[in-house]
Amino acid sequence: MKYLGIDYGEKRIGIAVSDDNGMIAFPHATIENISSTLAEIKKICDAEKPVQIVIGMPMLIGEVSPFMRTIRMFGDALARFVQIPVVYENEIFTTKMATRDGAKKNTLDQSSAALILQSWIDRNRKKE
């Protein structure tokens, strides 16, 4: 089973995909967050055929920020548009981790998306 990961940002959105077995996440693309964003992600979904989309959510204990609400609205709209279930994964510190791991500015968002997706994969594999 293949999965798609998203690092949502107000300017750019990082995309990652897993291998066909859903075990390893790979950076895939960075797209601009503009009016055609959902259509761009749908093209990627049509090509990659993920069964689940994992969106990073900066979850702080006890707080729901306006940005978290924006991400949730984006996720809801994306799920309706591509007809693929969306789940959320804590993304706290993923950009810092991607920077520490050597991601360059032009690949930072997709590297962060890969970290988010890999975190979700690893956590769900432990449940099995």
VENMO-V932283 format. One record per residue. N is the residue number from 1. SS is DSSP state (A for helix, B for strand, O for the rest). OMEGA is omega in radians with two decimals (999 if undefined). NEAR is the number of other C-alpha atoms within 12 Angstrom. Layout:
n=N ss=SS omega=OMEGA near=NEAR
n=N ss=SS omega=OMEGA near=NEAR
This chain:
n=1 ss=O omega=-3.11 near=19
n=2 ss=O omega=-3.14 near=28
n=3 ss=B omega=3.09 near=39
n=4 ss=B omega=3.12 near=51
n=5 ss=B omega=-3.11 near=54
n=6 ss=B omega=2.95 near=54
n=7 ss=B omega=-3.06 near=49
n=8 ss=O omega=3.04 near=45
n=9 ss=O omega=-3.11 near=31
n=10 ss=O omega=3.14 near=19
n=11 ss=O omega=-3.08 near=15
n=12 ss=B omega=3.10 near=25
n=13 ss=B omega=3.09 near=36
n=14 ss=B omega=-3.13 near=43
n=15 ss=B omega=3.04 near=44
n=16 ss=B omega=3.04 near=43
n=17 ss=B omega=3.07 near=45
n=18 ss=B omega=2.98 near=37
n=19 ss=O omega=-3.08 near=24
n=20 ss=O omega=3.13 near=17
n=21 ss=O omega=3.13 near=15
n=22 ss=O omega=-3.09 near=29
n=23 ss=O omega=-3.04 near=24
n=24 ss=O omega=3.12 near=26
n=25 ss=B omega=3.13 near=33
n=26 ss=B omega=3.00 near=31
n=27 ss=B omega=-3.08 near=32
n=28 ss=B omega=-3.06 near=33
n=29 ss=B omega=2.96 near=29
n=30 ss=B omega=3.14 near=32
n=31 ss=B omega=3.09 near=32
n=32 ss=B omega=3.09 near=24
n=33 ss=O omega=-3.12 near=23
n=34 ss=O omega=-3.04 near=16
n=35 ss=O omega=-3.12 near=14
n=36 ss=O omega=-3.06 near=14
n=37 ss=A omega=-3.12 near=29
n=38 ss=A omega=3.12 near=27
n=39 ss=A omega=3.10 near=20
n=40 ss=A omega=3.13 near=24
n=41 ss=A omega=3.10 near=41
n=42 ss=A omega=3.10 near=25
n=43 ss=A omega=3.12 near=18
n=44 ss=A omega=3.12 near=26
n=45 ss=A omega=3.12 near=32
n=46 ss=A omega=-3.13 near=17
n=47 ss=A omega=-3.03 near=13
n=48 ss=A omega=3.11 near=25
n=49 ss=O omega=3.10 near=24
n=50 ss=O omega=3.08 near=30
n=51 ss=O omega=-3.12 near=25
n=52 ss=B omega=3.05 near=30
n=53 ss=B omega=-3.13 near=42
n=54 ss=B omega=-3.12 near=44
n=55 ss=B omega=3.10 near=45
n=56 ss=B omega=3.13 near=44
n=57 ss=B omega=3.13 near=38
n=58 ss=O omega=-3.03 near=29
n=59 ss=O omega=3.04 near=23
n=60 ss=B omega=-3.06 near=14
n=61 ss=O omega=3.04 near=9
n=62 ss=O omega=-3.10 near=7
n=63 ss=B omega=2.99 near=12
n=64 ss=O omega=-3.07 near=15
n=65 ss=O omega=3.04 near=15
n=66 ss=A omega=3.13 near=13
n=67 ss=A omega=3.08 near=19
n=68 ss=A omega=3.10 near=26
n=69 ss=A omega=3.10 near=17
n=70 ss=A omega=3.13 near=20
n=71 ss=A omega=3.14 near=31
n=72 ss=A omega=3.11 near=26
n=73 ss=A omega=3.09 near=18
n=74 ss=A omega=-3.14 near=31
n=75 ss=A omega=3.11 near=34
n=76 ss=A omega=3.13 near=23
n=77 ss=A omega=3.14 near=21
n=78 ss=A omega=3.14 near=30
n=79 ss=A omega=3.10 near=25
n=80 ss=A omega=-3.05 near=17
n=81 ss=A omega=-3.07 near=22
n=82 ss=A omega=3.14 near=27
n=83 ss=O omega=3.09 near=21
n=84 ss=O omega=-3.14 near=25
n=85 ss=O omega=3.12 near=23
n=86 ss=B omega=3.00 near=30
n=87 ss=B omega=-3.10 near=29
n=88 ss=B omega=-3.14 near=33
n=89 ss=B omega=3.12 near=35
n=90 ss=B omega=-3.09 near=28
n=91 ss=O omega=-3.08 near=34
n=92 ss=O omega=3.08 near=23
n=93 ss=O omega=-3.10 near=20
n=94 ss=A omega=3.12 near=33
n=95 ss=A omega=3.09 near=30
n=96 ss=A omega=3.12 near=19
n=97 ss=A omega=3.12 near=20
n=98 ss=A omega=3.10 near=28
n=99 ss=A omega=3.12 near=20
n=100 ss=A omega=-3.14 near=15
n=101 ss=O omega=3.02 near=16
n=102 ss=O omega=3.12 near=15
n=103 ss=O omega=3.09 near=22
n=104 ss=O omega=-3.06 near=16
n=105 ss=A omega=-3.08 near=18
n=106 ss=A omega=3.10 near=21
n=107 ss=A omega=-3.06 near=28
n=108 ss=A omega=-3.07 near=34
n=109 ss=A omega=3.12 near=41
n=110 ss=A omega=3.04 near=39
n=111 ss=A omega=3.07 near=38
n=112 ss=A omega=3.10 near=50
n=113 ss=A omega=3.12 near=50
n=114 ss=A omega=3.09 near=46
n=115 ss=A omega=3.10 near=44
n=116 ss=A omega=-3.11 near=46
n=117 ss=A omega=-3.13 near=45
n=118 ss=A omega=3.09 near=36
n=119 ss=A omega=3.13 near=29
n=120 ss=A omega=3.12 near=34
n=121 ss=A omega=-3.09 near=34
n=122 ss=A omega=-3.12 near=20
n=123 ss=A omega=-3.12 near=15
n=124 ss=A omega=3.07 near=16
n=125 ss=A omega=3.12 near=14
n=126 ss=A omega=-3.14 near=10
n=127 ss=A omega=-3.06 near=8
n=128 ss=O omega=999 near=7
